[in-house]
Amino acid sequence: MKKFLISKTRRLRSTPFTSRLEKYGVGGYTVYNHMLLPTFFDSVESEYEHLKKHVQLWDVTVQRQIEVNGKDSYKLIQLMTCRDLSKAKINRCYYVPLIDKEGNMVNDPLILKIEDNKWRICIADSDVLFFAKGIAGSFNLDVKVFETNISTLAIQGPKSDAVMKKVFGINISKLKFFSYDYFEFKGTKHMISKSGFSKQGGYEIYIENIESGLKLYDQLMKDGKDLNIKPGCPNAIERIEGALLSYGNDMDNNDNPFECGFDKYICLDNGIDYLGKKALQNIKKVGIEKKLMGVKIDLDQINLTKEEKLLDENKNIIGFLRSAAFSPKFKKVVGIAMIKSKYCNHSQKFKLNINDKLVSGIVCNLPIS
């Protein structure tokens, strides 16, 4: 197969840490929020095993941060999401489905309340900036909406606490899950949250001073050497097993939060007003026709580049496979699929035609077990 290169331009940006990634031998990139996101260094499988045992340093600057500030900032934030944020607290992080007027998913970011009139939206892969600006303009809200110049590093894995204590001191261990605070590194304060796109535990560091951030990257690698730290990136196997959903892969603007399993984040009954509330009330009344489920497939490898049909024994389409990877834990391919509601029982068998080969699989719950 002929090799090809992705050309870097102003439309496809690198990050302040790209030179570090290339120094450590990044093996590939994908495009995420118009930026380069590494996909592996050695191999996805070896990095899966390492992530579960040790600690990794990720460049996740692609998780762009949209700032909303001004006296109507809360009103704008609430209009975009079906989750009730009326009691949101400073120093807390909130996982939030963003939806449009039809009740369909726009993004699933982490939202941070910085001050009473200042919020940040740490977005997945879609253009939330223009969605927010459009709503602000339509409702004539007194807000400023812009993409910040913040880069993000993630420290993930069971040894992440040990590395962070070395660099930031013992107080970092007091940070609670989905909370954030400010910690100093060589005279510069960095916002750090107890969060990350893995189930292995860790932190995310939001860097505004890039010069300090580059020194911090090097210090983390240095102080983590005896803990077997390695550069890494969000791992497809680990996230699929743990049901960490990826916007643009597992779900998109054709799916609503009920179908994605976000029921606990949907507020329908109190005085909270947001786009799509009537649509979601109707969906709740009528019921959903499909839902994200886990699947296990009798394969030892897969390269999924588009969603694939899943068929029952009568060749009826029962759903579509959206993400998949070989799991060393289950010794077969595991995946996330959008399954028609009547086939959502966890013993449903199916066939999948992949690379001109018909293989068998079974529907299971999420997280996969």
Secondary structure by P-SEA (a helix, b strand, c coil): cbbbbbbbccccccccaaaaaaaaccccccccccbbbbcccccaaaaaaaaacbbbbbcccccbbbbbbccaaaaaaaaaccccccccccccccbbbbbccccccccbbbbbbccccbbbbbcccccaaaaaaaaaaaacccbbbbbccbbbbbbbccaaaaaaaaccccccccccccbbbbbbcccbbbbbccccccccccbbbbbccaaaaaaaaaaaaaaacccbbbbbcccaaaaaaacccccccccccccccccccccccccccccccccaaaaaaaaaaaccccccbbbbccccccccccbbbbbcccccccccccbbbbbcccccccccccccccccccccccccccccccbbbbbbccccc
